[in-house]
Amino acid sequence: GSIVRTLLDGQQPDGGFGVGAYGKWTGAHWRLVSLVELGVPPGEPRAVAAAETVLDWLTGASHRSNVPVIRGLARRCGSQEGNALAVACRLGMADDERVHQLATSLIGWQWPDGGWNCDRRPEAHRSSFHETLPPIWGLHEYAAAASDSGAAKAARRGAELLLEHEMFRALSTGEPIHPEFMTLHWPPYWHYDVLQGLVVLARMRLAGDPRAAAGIDLLRRRRHADGRWRASSRWWKPPGGTRAAEAVDWRTDDSGDRMVTLRALTVLRAARAPASGA
């Protein structure tokens, strides 16, 4: 459709889009996540060319040298590798050695609580939901595409962290960890919210877990009288700006709201299905 064309518009001969792969939000990394969520087929040549630039960036020496280990914990923004791993697997690239490297690295960087974090403060010892959800997704996709039991186990450990928190609650108080966790966004990019968390758990057949019920209930309450959901907050600026500009204006034809609605309906359907392992 027109959104896919817009996301691929301006692609350069090297596969990129005239900015760094991680350029917010017009770099190849971000465009690819949206393209995959929109259902671009495996092997699509332009998407694969873009993914090549992302894989080269994430497995390059300069990027790989910047993973400090402090008090035994790897401080790495796992959302980068996680989103890229998911994208590559969806595009049919799971047998690429660079993709295997992403999966292996994420497993090695996983924290004892099941998540990931790039917080370099020595006292930091709890994972970040933002940095944990994309690795869960990526490792789940890799486990399925490569029949990798280690990736499946790591993804399940990450999912357990979210479920222990009932998708959005602090363990110490039971209160919401952050107001944005309860707000619906599209695209989420690297940010966590309840809908995005439930989408990934639904892919793992875990949306029916009783510990996800509070998140499911919150999602139901976000439904409007017309039966739809709204992207009530956004991380992006309209195309053409100088900071945080998107390639796509997701307000056009209510595209962002339609994506949120589709994802919410998918989650609610999955929550009624038997849970994984049931």
C-alpha positions as CSV (number, residue, x, y, z in Angstrom):
1,G,0.0,0.0,0.0
2,S,0.9,3.7,0.1
3,I,2.5,3.4,3.5
4,V,4.8,0.7,2.4
5,R,5.8,2.7,-0.6
6,T,6.5,5.7,1.6
7,L,8.6,3.7,3.9
8,L,10.7,2.5,1.0
9,D,10.8,5.9,-0.7
10,G,14.2,7.5,-0.9
11,Q,16.2,4.3,-0.6
12,Q,19.8,4.8,-1.7
13,P,21.9,2.3,-3.8
14,D,23.6,1.1,-0.6
15,G,20.3,0.0,0.9
16,G,20.1,2.9,3.4
17,F,18.0,6.1,3.4
18,G,20.6,8.8,3.5
19,V,20.9,8.8,7.3
20,G,22.5,6.4,9.7
21,A,20.7,3.1,10.1
22,Y,19.6,4.2,13.6
23,G,18.6,7.7,12.6
24,K,15.4,8.6,14.4
25,W,13.0,7.9,12.9
26,T,13.9,7.7,9.2
27,G,16.8,5.3,9.4
28,A,16.6,1.8,7.9
29,H,16.3,0.3,11.4
30,W,13.0,2.0,12.2
31,R,11.5,1.8,8.7
32,L,12.1,-2.0,8.7
33,V,10.3,-2.6,12.0
34,S,7.2,-0.8,10.6
35,L,7.5,-2.6,7.3
36,V,7.6,-6.0,9.0
37,E,4.7,-5.1,11.2
38,L,2.8,-4.1,8.0
39,G,3.4,-7.6,6.6
40,V,6.2,-7.0,4.0
41,P,6.9,-10.5,2.6
42,P,10.1,-12.4,3.3
43,G,12.8,-11.8,0.8
44,E,11.4,-8.5,-0.4
45,P,14.5,-7.1,-2.2
46,R,14.4,-3.5,-1.0
47,A,13.7,-4.6,2.6
48,V,16.5,-7.1,2.5
49,A,18.9,-4.5,1.2
50,A,17.9,-2.2,4.0
51,A,18.4,-5.0,6.5
52,E,21.9,-5.6,5.2
53,T,22.9,-2.1,6.3
54,V,21.4,-2.6,9.8
55,L,23.1,-6.0,10.3
56,D,26.4,-4.5,9.1
57,W,26.0,-1.6,11.7
58,L,25.1,-3.9,14.6
59,T,27.9,-6.4,13.9
60,G,30.5,-3.9,13.1
61,A,33.6,-3.5,15.3
62,S,32.8,0.0,16.5
63,H,29.3,-1.0,17.7
64,R,30.5,-4.3,19.2
65,S,33.3,-2.6,21.2
66,N,30.8,-0.6,23.2
67,V,29.3,-3.1,25.5
68,P,30.7,-2.5,29.0
69,V,30.3,-5.2,31.7
70,I,29.8,-3.5,35.1
71,R,29.4,-5.6,38.2
72,G,28.9,-8.7,36.0
73,L,26.1,-7.2,34.0
74,A,26.4,-6.3,30.3
75,R,25.1,-2.8,29.8
76,R,23.6,-2.9,26.3
77,C,20.6,-1.4,24.7
78,G,19.2,-4.7,23.7
79,S,16.3,-3.0,21.9
80,Q,18.6,-2.4,19.0
81,E,19.7,-6.0,18.5
82,G,16.2,-7.2,19.4
83,N,14.3,-5.3,16.8
84,A,16.9,-6.0,14.1
85,L,16.8,-9.7,15.0
86,A,13.0,-9.9,14.7
87,V,13.1,-8.0,11.4
88,A,15.8,-10.2,9.9
89,C,14.0,-13.4,10.8
90,R,10.7,-12.1,9.4
91,L,12.6,-11.3,6.1
92,G,13.9,-14.8,5.9
93,M,17.5,-14.0,6.9
94,A,17.7,-16.3,10.0
95,D,20.6,-18.3,8.5
96,D,22.8,-15.2,8.0
97,E,25.8,-15.5,10.4
98,R,25.3,-11.9,11.5
99,V,21.7,-12.7,12.6
100,H,23.0,-15.7,14.6
101,Q,25.5,-13.3,16.2
102,L,22.7,-11.0,17.3
103,A,20.8,-13.9,18.9
104,T,23.9,-15.3,20.6
105,S,24.9,-11.9,21.9
106,L,21.5,-11.1,23.3
107,I,21.4,-14.4,25.2
108,G,24.9,-13.7,26.6
109,W,23.9,-10.2,27.7
110,Q,20.6,-11.2,29.4
111,W,20.4,-10.1,33.1
112,P,19.6,-12.5,36.0
113,D,16.0,-11.1,36.2
114,G,15.4,-12.1,32.6
115,G,15.8,-8.7,30.9
116,W,18.3,-6.3,29.4
117,N,19.5,-2.8,30.3
118,C,22.0,-0.3,29.1
119,D,22.1,1.7,32.4
120,R,25.7,2.1,33.2
121,R,25.3,3.2,36.8
122,P,27.0,0.4,38.9
123,E,24.1,0.1,41.3
124,A,21.6,-0.6,38.4
125,H,20.5,-4.2,38.8
126,R,16.9,-4.3,37.4
127,S,16.2,-4.6,33.7
128,S,14.5,-2.0,31.6
129,F,11.2,-2.9,30.0
130,H,12.1,-0.7,27.0
131,E,15.3,-2.6,26.4
132,T,13.7,-6.0,27.2
133,L,10.7,-6.3,25.0
134,P,12.4,-6.1,21.6
135,P,14.9,-8.8,22.5
136,I,12.0,-11.0,23.6
137,W,10.4,-10.5,20.2
138,G,13.6,-11.0,18.3
139,L,14.7,-14.2,20.2
140,H,11.2,-15.6,19.8
141,E,11.3,-15.0,16.0
142,Y,14.8,-16.5,15.9
143,A,13.8,-19.5,17.9
144,A,11.0,-20.2,15.5
145,A,13.0,-19.6,12.3
146,A,16.2,-21.4,13.4
147,S,14.7,-24.0,15.7
148,D,17.0,-22.7,18.4
149,S,16.0,-23.9,21.9
150,G,18.5,-21.5,23.7
151,A,16.8,-18.5,22.0
152,A,13.4,-19.9,23.0
153,K,14.4,-20.2,26.6
154,A,15.8,-16.7,26.8
155,A,12.7,-15.3,25.2
156,R,10.6,-17.1,27.8
157,R,12.7,-15.8,30.6
158,G,12.1,-12.3,29.3
159,A,8.4,-12.9,29.1
160,E,8.4,-14.1,32.7
161,L,9.8,-10.7,33.8
162,L,6.9,-8.9,32.2
163,L,4.4,-11.3,33.6
164,E,5.8,-11.1,37.1
165,H,5.1,-7.3,36.9
166,E,1.5,-8.0,35.5
167,M,2.7,-6.2,32.3
168,F,3.1,-2.7,34.0
169,R,3.2,-2.8,37.8
170,A,6.1,-2.1,40.1
171,L,6.8,-5.2,42.3
172,S,7.3,-3.0,45.4
173,T,4.1,-1.0,45.3
174,G,1.8,-2.6,42.7
175,E,1.5,0.8,41.1
176,P,2.1,1.5,37.4
177,I,5.8,1.8,36.7
178,H,5.3,4.7,34.3
179,P,2.2,6.5,32.9
180,E,3.4,5.9,29.3
181,F,3.3,2.2,29.9
182,M,-0.5,2.5,30.0
183,T,-0.8,4.8,26.9
184,L,-1.1,3.4,23.4
185,H,1.4,4.4,20.7
186,W,2.2,3.7,17.1
187,P,4.9,3.2,16.2
188,P,6.4,2.3,19.6
189,Y,10.0,2.2,18.2
190,W,12.0,1.1,21.2
191,H,9.5,2.2,23.8
192,Y,7.5,-0.2,26.0
193,D,3.7,0.1,26.5
194,V,1.1,-2.5,27.6
195,L,-0.2,-3.0,24.1
196,Q,3.2,-3.6,22.6
197,G,4.1,-6.0,25.4
198,L,0.9,-7.9,24.9
199,V,1.4,-8.1,21.2
200,V,4.7,-9.9,21.7
201,L,3.3,-12.2,24.4
202,A,0.4,-13.0,22.0
203,R,3.0,-14.1,19.4
204,M,4.4,-16.4,22.1
205,R,0.9,-17.7,22.9
206,L,1.2,-16.2,26.4
207,A,-1.5,-13.5,26.2
208,G,-3.8,-15.9,28.1
209,D,-1.5,-16.2,31.1
210,P,-3.5,-15.1,34.2
211,R,-0.7,-12.6,35.0
212,A,-1.4,-10.7,31.8
213,A,-5.0,-10.2,32.9
214,A,-4.5,-6.7,34.3
215,G,-2.9,-5.6,31.0
216,I,-5.8,-7.2,29.0
217,D,-8.3,-5.4,31.2
218,L,-6.5,-2.1,30.7
219,L,-6.5,-2.6,27.0
220,R,-10.3,-3.3,27.0
221,R,-10.9,-0.1,28.9
222,R,-9.0,1.9,26.3
223,R,-11.5,0.9,23.6
224,H,-13.6,3.8,22.4
225,A,-17.4,3.8,21.9
226,D,-17.0,3.2,18.2
227,G,-15.2,0.0,18.9
228,R,-11.8,1.3,18.0
229,W,-8.6,2.2,19.8
230,R,-6.5,5.3,19.4
231,A,-2.8,6.0,19.4
232,S,-3.3,8.6,22.1
233,S,0.4,9.6,22.3
234,R,3.2,9.5,19.9
235,W,7.0,9.5,19.9
236,W,7.4,11.0,16.4
237,K,7.1,14.3,14.6
238,P,5.6,14.8,11.2
239,P,7.8,14.2,8.1
240,G,10.1,17.0,7.0
241,G,11.1,18.1,10.5
242,T,14.7,18.2,11.8
243,R,14.2,16.2,15.0
244,A,12.4,12.9,15.5
245,A,10.7,13.2,12.1
246,E,9.0,10.2,10.7
247,A,9.1,8.9,7.1
248,V,5.3,8.4,7.3
249,D,2.6,10.7,8.7
250,W,0.6,8.1,10.7
251,R,-2.3,10.6,11.2
252,T,-3.2,10.3,7.5
253,D,-6.3,8.1,7.0
254,D,-6.0,7.3,10.8
255,S,-3.3,4.9,9.9
256,G,-1.8,4.9,13.4
257,D,-5.2,4.4,15.0
258,R,-5.9,1.5,12.6
259,M,-2.6,-0.2,13.5
260,V,-3.4,0.2,17.2
261,T,-6.9,-1.2,16.7
262,L,-5.7,-4.2,14.7
263,R,-3.1,-5.0,17.3
264,A,-5.5,-4.7,20.2
265,L,-8.0,-7.0,18.5
266,T,-5.3,-9.5,17.8
267,V,-4.2,-9.5,21.4
268,L,-7.8,-9.9,22.7
269,R,-8.4,-12.8,20.4
270,A,-5.1,-14.4,21.5
271,A,-6.0,-13.9,25.1
272,R,-9.0,-16.2,24.6
273,A,-6.9,-18.9,23.1
274,P,-5.2,-21.7,25.1
275,A,-2.0,-20.5,26.7
276,S,1.4,-21.9,25.6
277,G,2.0,-25.2,27.2
278,A,-1.6,-25.6,28.2
